[in-house]
Amino acid sequence: MNPNEPLAYRMSPKTLDDYVGQKHILAQDKILYRTIKADRLSSIILWGPPGCGKTSLARVISNTTKYKFTKLNAVTAGVGDIKNAIEEAKNPLLNPTGKCILFIDEIHRFNKLQQDALLPFVENGTVILIGATTENPYFEVNKALISRSMVFKLEPLTENDIFKVLKKALEKPEGLGEYKIKITDDTLYKIAETANGDVRTALNGLEVAVLTTKMGADGYITITDKIAKESVQSRKAIFDKNGDRHYDNISAFIKSMRGSDADATVFYLARALNGGEDPMFLARRIVIAASEEVGLANPNALVVATSAMEAVHMVGMPEARIILSQAALYVANSKKSNASYLAINKALEDVSSKDTGEVPMHIRNAPIEGMKKDGYGVGYKYPHDYPGHYVEQQYLPDKMVGTKYFIKDENCE
C-alpha cells in the first residue's frame, strides 16, 4: 500500500470480478463484459456522472488486454500527445500488435481539431478508443467518432453498491485494513447515502474520518455518525448547472408544473437552487409555464409569475427561493389550458407556409380621408354601436375564412 495515494485510487478494481455496480452493462451475459473478457474490445464511450466507475473500468481493461494501453487526460493533452501515442502503437519494436487501446479521460474537453486527429486511426483500427465523459457525448463528441464507437451509459452507484465498496475498504490491506476501526453498518450506510451515487466521495469521506480521528483507550479508531457526517459534509447534489443534469432537472421542473404535481415541482426547484442554478433563469421558466401551461385557464398566473420574476431580480438569494416557490406552486396548482399556445403555433405555421391572402378592405387602416375612395375601411361595423358590443362581420382574409385557431377548452375562462 502506498499511503500517499488516495483511498479511492487504492480501492480501484483490478479485475472485472472486483468491479462493483453497472450490472446493466457488465453482467456476464452483457456484450461489454464478454468483449472485455475475450479481449475483443472495439472503441467505446463511457458516459456517466463523477464517481460512477468510468476510470476504474478503464483500469480493469488495462489489466486484462494484450494490447498496449495508453492513458491521456483531455485537460492536459494535445494533438502532439495523440500523435506520439499513435506512433508508439505503430512501432513494430515497441508494439508488435500494431494497435493500442487509448483511454482519454474527459474526452468532451478535446476540441474539434483534437478529436478529428483521432478519427483516421480509430477508423483503420490502429487505435481502440475508450473515451470517458460526464457530458452527453451525443452533444460533446465528434459525430464521426460517435458513429464508430459504442456508447455505454453508466449510472450512479446504488447505496448498496457503495456500502459494499466501503466494507471492502475497511477489510483489505490496500484499503484501511491495517487500521483498527470500529464503525457500524448503519454509519457506513449513511456515508453511502450522503455520497449520492459517487463512490469516490464516499471513500474520501471514510478516509478523512479515519485519519482525523484519534485512537481510543481500547486501541480502536471509533467512527460515529457525527464524525462521518462531518467528514462527508452535506449530501452531494446530483446536479450540474452547465451539464446534462441541468437540462434533465429543468425539464422535470417544467413537466411537474405542467402535470400539477406540487411536491415534484418544489423538489426540482430545490435541487436546481442547491446546485447553483441562476434564480432568474428559474423565474423565466415559471413565467413561460404560466402562459404556456396555464394560459386562459387562470390568466392571473402570468401576473403572479411576472411579479415574482421582478421580485427575484430585486431581492436576490437566499430570500428569492421563497418567491420562486410561491410562483412555481401557484402555476402547479392552477387549472391548465394550452389553447393560446396551440393557437399561435398553428397560426404561425399557416402564415409561414401558405398564401393566406390579404387583409379585408373594411378592416384596413384608412388614416387619410381620400383612401376611402379606394375602399379602405369602407363597410366596417363598430362593435360598440351594437347590442352586447358585438356584431358579426368578417375579419380573416378571404382565403382563410372558416379557419379555427383558438379551440376553447373546458378550462378556459
N, C-alpha and C positions, 0 to 999 in steps of 0.2 A: 504493500500500500504506500502510495506517495501522499503524505498528509497535506502537501501543498495543493493537490488537485481537489476541486470541489467535490463534495459527496455525490452530487448529481452526475458528474463525469465518471467517478469511480464505479457507480452503480449502473452504468450503461450496459445493456445486454451484450454478450459476446456471440451468442447463437440465437437462432430462431426459437429454440426451446426456452431460452431465458426471457424472450420478449413478452411483455405483458400488454394486453389490450389489442384493439383493432382486429377483432376476430372476423369482422365483416369482409376484410380483405386478406387476412393472414391465417384463417382456419386452414386445416390441412387439405381441404378439398378446393380451396380457392386458387385462382391462377397465379397470383403473386407469390404465394407460399411455394407452389410447385416449381415455378421458374427459378426462384432463388435457390431452392434445394438442388435443382438439377443444373444450376449454374448456366441457365439459358436465358438470362435476363435480356430484354430489349429496353430501349430508352423509356424512362418513366418520369412523371412529375408527381411529387408528393406534396399535397396541399392540405394544410390544416393549421390550427391555432398554435401559439407557442406552447411548448412543453407536452405535446401530444405524442412525440416519439419519431419525428421525421429524421433527425440526425442520428438517433440511435439505430433506426432501421438501416441507414446508410452504413453505419459502422458494422452491423451484422453482415451486410453484403460484402464489405471489405474483408471480413474474416472468412468468408466462405467461397469467394471467387478465385479462379485460377488466373484471371486477367489482372494486369497492372491496375491498381486503384489510386486515383489522384483526387485530392480534395482541394477545391478553391472556394473562397468566400467572395461573393459578388461585391461586397462593400469595399474590399481592398484589391481585388484582382482586376486586371485589364486585358486587352486583346493580346498583349505580349505574353501574359501568363498562359492564356489559352493556346497560343501557338507553340510555346515551349512544351506544354503537356502533350500536344499532338505530335510534335517532332520526336519526343521520347517514345511515344506509343509506336511510331512508325520505324524506330531504330531497331533492326533485327538483333543487334548485340544486346541491347538493354531490354528488349521486349520481343522475344521470339514469336509471340502470338500475333503481333502486328495490330493489336487493338487494345483499348483501355476502357475502364469504367471511370468516367469523370463525374464526380459529385460536386455540384455547385449549390452551396447554401445561399439562401435568399436570392434566388435567380431573378426574381422580379426587379432587383436593383440594377441588373445589367441593362444598358441602353440598347437601342435597336442595332447599332453597329456591332456591339459585343455579341449580341445574340445571333446576328447574321454570320459572324465569324465561325460559329459552331456548326451552322446548318450543313455545309457540304460534307463535313466529316461525320456528322450524325447520319446523313443520307447514305454515304458509302460504307458505313459500318465500322470505320476506324474508331469512332467514339460511341460508347454506350452511355448515354446521358442519364444521370439521376439529378433532377432539379428539385430543390426543396423551397417552398414558399408559403408565407402566411397569407398572401393575397390571392384573389381569384385569378388563376393562371389564364383563363379564357379572356381576361381583360389585360393582363400584365405581361404575358409571354407571347413572343412572336407566333403568329398563327401557323407558320410553316413548321416551327418546332413542335407545336401542339399536335399538328396532324401526323407527325412522325413519332409521337410518344403516347403512352397510355397514362391517363391521369387518374390518380388514386386519391380520394378524399379521406383524410384521417380525421377522426372525431376526437373531441376532448375525452380524456380518460374518465371512466366512472370512478365513484368514490371507492368501490370495492377493488378496482384495479390499483389505484393509488395506495390503498391500505396494504395490499399485497407487496408492493414495492417498498413501502416503509418498513414492513415486517422483515423483509429480506435485508434491508439496510442495517437493521438492528442486529441481525444474526451473522452476516457474512464478515469475514476479516477485512475484505477490501472496503467494507462499509464502516459501520460503527461497532463491529463485533468485538473489538479489543477493549471497549469501554464497558464498565458495569453500570447498566442503565435500568432504572425502574420506570416504566410507563404503561398505563393501562391501554387495552384495546380501544376503549371509549375515547381516550385522549387522542390516540392515533387517528380514529375516525373523524374527530373534529378537525385535525390538521388536514386530512384528506378532503373534507367538505369545504374548508376555507380556501383550498387551492383552486377550486372551480375547474377541475379537469387538467390543470397544469402540474405534472409530476415534478418538474424542476422546482417550482415554487414550494411544494410540499417538502422535498428533500432539503432544500436550502433552509427552510424553517426549522426542520428537525435538527439539522446540523448546528444552526445558531443556538437552538435551545440546549443542546448537549454541551457545546463548547463554552457557553457562557454561564452554565450552572455549576456551582461548587459541589464537590463531593460531600455527602453527609457523613455523619459519625459511623454509620453502618458500612461505609465504603462504597456506596452506590450514588450515582447521579440520578436524582428523582425529578422527573418531568411532570409537573402538574398541569391542569387545564389552563391556569393563569399564565404559567411560563410559556406554554405552547401558543396561547393567544397572542402574547407579546412578541413572540419570535416570528410568527407568520403574519402578523399585522391584520389589517382588515381583509374581508373577503375580496378576492381578486375579481374585478368586473370582467365579464365576458363581453367586451365591447372595445371597438377601436374606431374613434370618431373619423378616421381618414380611410378606413379599410372596408372590407366586405361586410363585417359585422355592423358597421354603421348603416348600410343600406338595408340589411335584414331587419335591424331593430326599428328603423323609421318606417319600414313597410309594415311591420307588425303593429306599430303605434297607430298608423293611419287606418289599417284594417280593423283594429279593435274599436276605434271611434266609429267607423262605418257600421260595424256589427253591433253597436250599442252595448259592448262589454266594458262597463266602467272599471272593473278591477284590473282587467288586462291593460286598459288604457293608461291608468295611473302607474302600473308596473313598468311598462315600456318607457313611459315618461321618466320615471325614477332611474331606470337603467341608463337612459341617454344622459341625464344630468350627472349621474355618478361617473359616467365615462368621459365627461368634459365636453359634451355637446354644447354648441352655441345656443343660448336661450332664445335669441332672436330667430334662429333657424326653426326652432320648435314652434315659436309663436306664429311664424308664417305658415307652417304646415297646418296649424289649427285654424287659421283664417281661411285657408283653401278648403279644408274639410267642412267648415261651417257653411260655405256656399255650395260646394260640390256634393256633399253628402246630405246635408240638412235642407239647404235651399229654401224653397217656398213652404216646406212643412213647418218651419219656425224661423221666419226672417230675422228675428231678434238674435239668433245665434251668431250671425255675421256681425251685428253690433257689439255683442259681448266679446267675440274673438278679436275684432279690430281694436276695441278699447283695451283688451288685455295686451295686445302687441305693443300699443303705445305705452302702457303702464310698465311692461317689462323693459322697454327701452329707457324709461325714466328712472326706474328703481334699481334694476340690476340684481345680480345674485348676492346673497342667497335667498332674499325675500321673493325674488321673481318666481321661485319654484311654486309658491302658493298661488300666484296669479295664473301661471301656466296650468296648474292642477285644476283650478276653478273653471277656466275656459275649456280645457280638454274634456272635463267631466260634463260640462253643460252640453257640449256637442255630442258626447257619447249618449247622454240621457234624453236628447231631443228626438222627436219623430223624424223620420228620414224621407227625403224625396230628391231624386236626381233629375227631375223633369227639366229644370233650367240647363243643367249640364248636357243632357241629351239633345235638347232643342238647339242650343248654339252649335254643337258639334255637327248635327245634321244640316243646319243652315250653312255652315262654313264649307261643308263638303259640296253642297249644291253650287254655291257661288264660285267655288274654285274649279269646278269640273263641268259645269253646264252653261249653256246660253240661257240665262234667266230673264232676259227681256229688259224692258225699260220701265222706269217709274211712271205710273199712270199720270196723265196730264193734270187731272183735277187735284192731285195732291203734290204737284211740283211747286217749287218756290217761285213767287212772282213779285220780286222786290220793286219792279218798275211797272207802272200802270200800263204802259204800251205793250208789255209782254202778254197781257190777257187777250190781245187780238190774235195771238198765235195759239191760244188755248191753255196757257199756263194758269193753273189754279181755278179754271172755269168749271163750275158744277160741284165744287167742294161743299159738303154739308158739315156745318159746325156742330159737333155733338151736343154742346151745352144749350143749343137752341131747341132741343128735343126732349120729350118726356124721359126721365131717367138718365138724362145726359148721355144718351146713346142713340145712334142711328145706323142703320145698315147701309154700307157702301163698300166699294172695292178698294183695297189697299195694296194687295200684291200685284206685281206685273201680270199682264195677260197670260204670259207663258207659265206662271206659277200659281194661277188661281186654283184653289182646292187643295194645295199642299198643306199638310199639317206638320208643324214642327213642335209645338207645345202640346204635349199629351198630359192633361191634368190628371194626376193620380189621386188616390183616396186620401193621401196625407197633405196635399196642397191646401193652403189656407185660401 
